[in-house]
Amino acid sequence: MLDSTTTKFSHVKPGDTAWRSDGLRDFFLYRDLGIEDATKGRVLAQLVKANLAPEKGTGWHRHEAEFHIVIMTKGWAKFMYEDRETLVSAGDCVHQRPGIVHYLFDYSPDMEYIEIVGPSDFTSIDMPAPCEVPPVTPWTRP
């Protein structure tokens, strides 16, 4: 159980943490929201945004996590969840149930989302493709 003896108060402002490129995917940038430290690793909350145009996407994978939530704040992303194509647009919230096989294969240049995962040291495991993935939409940055 998370309580005041196992967690601490956290307030992170936009300038408090820098965007970094050493996250799970090299074509995204990540910004820590301070929750991993505040919960002693029980929960990770981070902003994720597009850094490079999609070429191959994330590939088919699943996560070893108790929960995984994506809240799209800007732009859009196309996911395959098992054999179902899903467009996630700004304002949408997706709960990726534990173990769901998925693939983020396309996204807009302005894509940005909040990712909340527990525990923070979740793993990503490559999986075989359950179906074909649609082609990506070409884009260029100004």
N, C-alpha and C positions, 0 to 999 in steps of 0.2 A: 504494500500500500504506500502511495506517495503522500507524505504529510510534511509538516514544517520541520520535522527532525531529519528527514531524508532528502529534502529539497531546499533550495534557497530562492529568494526573490531575484528576478532578473528583469532588466529593462534595457533593451538594445535599440539604439537609434540608428537611422540609415548610415551615418558616418562612423559609427563605432567599430564596424568590421568591414574589411575590404573584400571585394570580389576576388576569388582565387580560382585557378585553373587546375588544381591538383585533386579534384574530386573523382567520383566514380567514372565519369565520361569526359574525355578530353575535348569534346565539341560543345560542352556546356561550361558555364561559370557558376560558382557557388558562393553564397554569402551566409555565414553562420548567424543564427538568431539567438544564440546564448542559452538555448534550452538544454542542450546536451550537458553542459557544465552544471546548470542549475538543478538538473534531475540526476546527476551523477551517472550519466550514461543510459538512463532508462528510456529517454526519448530524444530524438534528433529532430530539430526543426531548422530548415534552411530554405533560402530563396535559390531557385535554379533558373538560369536564363540561357537562351541560345547564344552561342559564341561563333559557331561556324555553320555554314549551310549543311543540311543533312546529306550524307552520302550513302551510308549503309544503316544508320540508326543504331539502336542499342543491341540489335540482335535478339533472338529469342532467349528469354531467361525467366527465372522466378527468384523471389527473395525468401530467405529464411528470416521472417519477422513476425511479431505478434499482430501488428497492424501497420498499415501503410496508406496514407491519405495524400492525395494530390489536389490542390486548390489552384486552378488556373487564374492568374491575376491579369495577364495581358496575352493577346494573340491567341493562338490555337496550336494543338498538337493532335496528330492522328496516331492512335494506338491500335494494335491488334490485341484483344483479350481472348486467348485461345483462338477460336476460328471466327471471331466477330470484330469487324472494323468499328472503331469508336472515335468520333470526333469530339475532343474535349476543348471547349472554347472558354474565353474569359468569363468568370463567374461560376463555372462548373466546379463541382467537388466530386472526386472519385475515391471510393474506398476500394483499394486493391486487396481483396481477401487473401489471407495467407496462402502461399503456394500457387497462386494463379499464374499461369504461363502467359507472358505478354511480350510486346515488342513496340517500342516507340519508334516509328519509322519515318515520320514527316512532321514538320513544324514550321511556323511562321518566323520571320527574322526577329520579330518583337516578342516572341514567346517568353513568358516568365511565369513561374508557378512556385507556390509554397509546398514543400514536401515535409510531411510529419511522419516519422517512422519510429517504431519501438520494437526492440531496443536499438540504441544508436549504433551498435556494432553489427547491424544486420549484414547478411551476406547476399551476394548476387550469384546465382548458379546458372551457367549456360544450359540451354535445353534444346532438344531437337525441334525442328519446325513442324507444327501441327497442320500448317496450310501455307499457301502462297501469300506473299505480302504485296499489296498494290504498289505501283511506282510512286516515287516522291515528286513533289512539285518544285521545279527549279526556282531559285530566288537568288538575288544578289543584294548585298548591302550597299547603301549609298556611300 
